[in-house]
Amino acid sequence: MAVPKGNTSKSKRDKRRTHDKLSPVNIVECPRCHAKKLAHRVCLSCGYYDNRQVLKSGEKKKAPAAASK
């Protein structure tokens, strides 16, 4: 029969949880239109990434449609 090994101390529990945290979102300014955007992503305002136009101006990236039931 399985027997619990005993209570885990607060210190042991907290040491295990030290890596269970969220990292802050890295928001940068677009060098072309100076809008706020996520780093290493296409700017949704102007559609440029790495001095190349990836999206047409005004076009926003669409999220994938959820499967309807």
Long-range contacts (C-beta under 8 A, 24 or more apart in sequence): none
